[in-house]
Amino acid sequence: MGITTKLKRLLGLVEGHEEELAATVSKRTSVSKEQAEKGLRKATDAVDTGSGERGN
């Protein structure tokens, strides 16, 4: 199973729970809730469009 497939699976599991996950990340790290939400959206968009693949 490749990294993209694993990331898609993980993002599928957290779908619908983004705010709760962002709050948890914010509590456990120095990242703000807004930054965590932005990062989740960015990761989801990259996986959906394939822009995170090598060579792109």
Stockholm file with secondary structure:
# STOCKHOLM 1.0

chainA/1-56         MGITTKLKRLLGLVEGHEEELAATVSKRTSVSKEQAEKGLRKATDAVDTGSGERGN
#=GR chainA/1-56 SS CCHHHHHHHHHHHHTTCHHHHHHHHHHHSSCCHHHHHHHHHHHHHHHHHTTTSTTC
#=GC SS_cons        CCHHHHHHHHHHHHTTCHHHHHHHHHHHSSCCHHHHHHHHHHHHHHHHHTTTSTTC
//
